[in-house]
């Protein structure tokens, strides 16, 4: 157990996207001589998590290793909560950091609350206002907000959401740490690890980078998405669809029969962080139901069509970097085809200003933690304008 002379900050996460976004922050915390940075992972996304930890050189101090096949939300939450109860008892952290809206994040926050340990919520204040969309993420982040003491909001809109809900605690606008991560991952010299990506000709073909796996889209909506991708392939002879398919059996049971073996549609297993970020950077267009890609792709100058009915990231829609395409085949196809046909429409989205950060979110969050801990007299200056 570390000496209490240092302020102990424990970062908890379990999913791959959260690992990507927490890694730059943990690097910054680790460099602070007055902070002892501790990492606890639940392993909620075991196979996809380990590669991220390896790339960033992060070795967890605690690994709960909870993942089981077809695990339920109740199992994720219960096993995470029980495992972290032991960690909190042993470590007694001064501050617990959770990220985003996963079941791991909710369980970590609840466990910290039971131990009366303050919680800092990274990527706070995102809302759709729809209880079951995304499910269970919308309620996870609302419940986390009620228990957290520090709220690190990517944008001013996120801050206003928390203020409207009369959330307690200190609220900071910091930008999103994923923009910090991009500076470590995107390289002109990158050679793809995945052989299927290594053979792509990004000059000859317009590559459509796709991710679709969200729980509420599984079923009819995901079938619609797959058929829209086939339409776009058929309507654009130079289009190549690249779709890293989530390992979830429910996703694969829909995607593989519809898209497997199709010409100019490349299906891969989930790809590594470097491959993914560099794929986005070299692609023509991104189609996704993911949250993180709505922030990452605009930072790389790529238009994003969100295949959902709503988004908790309206700033990107307002800025023009993202457009909501819905989950109907015709709507997705029509919106994507406009970007394939119209250089003007494409340029408007590609050159809109990304509202999510300047690459210094981790520094702002660390400064806020130092201020909260009494290690620094000044809080950080806010990112952006209200």
Secondary structure as GFF3:
##gff-version 3
##sequence-region A 1 386
A	DSSP	beta_strand	7	13	.	.	.	ID=ss1
A	DSSP	alpha_helix	16	30	.	.	.	ID=ss2
A	DSSP	beta_strand	35	41	.	.	.	ID=ss3
A	DSSP	alpha_helix	46	56	.	.	.	ID=ss4
A	DSSP	beta_strand	62	63	.	.	.	ID=ss5
A	DSSP	alpha_helix	73	91	.	.	.	ID=ss6
A	DSSP	beta_strand	95	99	.	.	.	ID=ss7
A	DSSP	alpha_helix	103	114	.	.	.	ID=ss8
A	DSSP	beta_strand	118	124	.	.	.	ID=ss9
A	DSSP	alpha_helix	137	147	.	.	.	ID=ss10
A	DSSP	beta_strand	150	153	.	.	.	ID=ss11
A	DSSP	alpha_helix	156	164	.	.	.	ID=ss12
A	DSSP	beta_strand	170	173	.	.	.	ID=ss13
A	DSSP	alpha_helix	177	185	.	.	.	ID=ss14
A	DSSP	alpha_helix	195	198	.	.	.	ID=ss15
A	DSSP	beta_strand	206	211	.	.	.	ID=ss16
A	DSSP	three_ten_helix	215	217	.	.	.	ID=ss17
A	DSSP	alpha_helix	220	235	.	.	.	ID=ss18
A	DSSP	beta_strand	239	245	.	.	.	ID=ss19
A	DSSP	alpha_helix	249	259	.	.	.	ID=ss20
A	DSSP	beta_strand	265	269	.	.	.	ID=ss21
A	DSSP	alpha_helix	273	282	.	.	.	ID=ss22
A	DSSP	beta_strand	285	288	.	.	.	ID=ss23
A	DSSP	alpha_helix	293	299	.	.	.	ID=ss24
A	DSSP	beta_strand	304	306	.	.	.	ID=ss25
A	DSSP	alpha_helix	314	319	.	.	.	ID=ss26
A	DSSP	beta_strand	322	324	.	.	.	ID=ss27
A	DSSP	alpha_helix	329	341	.	.	.	ID=ss28
A	DSSP	alpha_helix	343	350	.	.	.	ID=ss29
A	DSSP	alpha_helix	361	373	.	.	.	ID=ss30
###
